[in-house]
Amino acid sequence: MSQTIAPRFRALMLLLAVAGVLLAGAAPASAHAALTGSDPQQGVVVDKAPSQVSLTFSEQVAMNDDSLRVLDPKGNRVDTGKPANVSGTTYAVRLHGGLPDGTYTVAYQVISADSHPVGGAYTFSIGAPSKTSAAVGDQTVGGGIVGGLYWLGRYVSYAGFILLAGGGAFVLACWQRGSGVRAVQRLVVSGWVALTAATLALLLLRGSYTTSGKIGDVFDLTLLGQVLQTKTGAALVSRLLLLAAAALFVAVLFGEYQKRADDEKRDLTFGLAIGGTVVAVGLAASWAMAEHASTGLQPGIAMPVDVVHLLAMAAWLGGLATLLVALYRAPAETPIESAAVRRFSRLAFGCVLALVATGTYQSWRQVGSWPAFTDTRYGQLLLVKIALVLLTVGVAWTSRRWTGRLVGTATAKAPATARAKTAATTGRKPGPDAKTGSGADSGTGKGGTGKAGAKKTRAGKGGTGKAGEEKAGTGKAEAGKAEAGRKAGGKAQSGGKAAQGEAARRAAQLARQQAAVDTARQKRLRDADPHRFGLRRSVLLEAGIAVVLLAVTTVLTQTEPGRTETEAKTATSASSSSSSPSGAGAVTLDLPYDTGGTDGKGVVRIDIDPARVGGNDLHIFALGPNGRLHDVAELKIAFTLATKNIGPLPVNPEHIVTGHWVASGVQIPMAGDWQVAVTVRTSDIDQVTVTKNAQIG
């Protein structure tokens, strides 16, 4: 990676990290099923112990043996048996008989139909409220370290699916020569690895995520067995099986497919397209079958729409990532052609249209009303997502303009051509030249020696007597010299072979250097195109926005839909209004008293806020004859509803400062004309009780 490119990739990775930090703060996953009713209701005081406790949710939920617990004032469980679905979305658990008076705590932790955990707790009282030591822990599920890891796993799984499916689609539909580019191969394979690893992690984290939230329970085989029996567990296992088929697809795409010539790829392209589409649809369905689309309105329509939405997102964003890699990392001999960029531009435009159509339907289905866009967290996140999509489309339009101006890129010549150019620049052919030179030198040595020897021998044969013998002796000497010349010629031939090998190695080295120079020159020429440079910049910006868009989408899938939240609020309000008139408001009572002793006269003023069914705050003031606050020895309050034979319900207020007492969370079980009795003791023997009625609720 060049020094210019590396900082841009580091900037993109930094943007990814920032998006994770900002959106991971979304913290616990919001429940997608809401508690809309209960019996007994929250905060009420009942005369007789109920035989069961029932909870009603906004949608069906999954329960185990510990999903619904009821605890007495000492914190002991008083429920018996397993929770059961009594009707529709109402679930109940039986209670022990003969429960004593006091305040009881109901704690619940269930899994909503779209796979997200729901937890909470509330209290009710039998006979009269009491202190309770019941500890139910933090009922906010989906948070902590496990919740953060689960969110990260979901993000990585989405990103892996986008790179795997989108990268494969880009190669087959837009740039078939890209199957031989190492950078593209690494991108798609990394998507497969990321999706596989994230799916395995989610399968292990799921049990702890929906129950205890403890990191130590991640490898609990009992919880893992329970997860495998759920809809989410089945979806994750199905995803792993489909990833095995996806591995075969990737192996063929970057193996046999890239080895074939362009005119031989047609049949294999068709087969890979069909097989890849089937695998991609199956992977997308593993999300649709277990999340938002599988529950609520029109699930039969919503699940196929969700699959199309995921596939369009993968083809667009995954193709964008592959294009980014091709523009920055493709080698000079295999550059991405302008025709491939134009094909992707048309594909991306179709994907955006599909996203708009499917996203509009999903928005209506999950939000339901215009106020939910601004009044619910889901609607607010959806508005952010829409803004990011519009921003990405705007940048994509700029990229489309650069694509229209892009100059076609010529393919690089073969390495053999580069070697031919190298040979032309050296001015000779290394192999034959070396061989000719060696042969000439050897031939000359041998020829000279032989001719001299022959001449001397013939002279020796022609002479007679001593002169002939001398000539013969001279001929033998010359023959010896000729033999020495032949040996010298052999050594010269060996030296010529060594010189030939050295020349060949030098020629190969020069060819490689020349090929590298040619490649660098071609890359500079390619990158010098201002339209290609502009396209690279705009695609990089698109990819950066897409990173944040994916993070927002991940948070959105873990947030309670606006329609569900609105319906839950409506149901809760209706439940409260059924037992509490709309005219409820703060009530102030003044009760004069006279204990008969010294400083025994005064007025007790009681403020009851908000004076309705459920929890109320009491502020009690003791005023002396002069109208100033003063203390009394003891002050007690009790509420009685005679028409329903309820009470007296005692209240022991806490002394705060001189003449001021406070009682928080005083439970009024039902609306009516309540008698408020105040007992004032000013000395060890001086005491009086005064009463006054007040309409509460």
Disulfide bonds with the S-S distance in Angstrom:
none
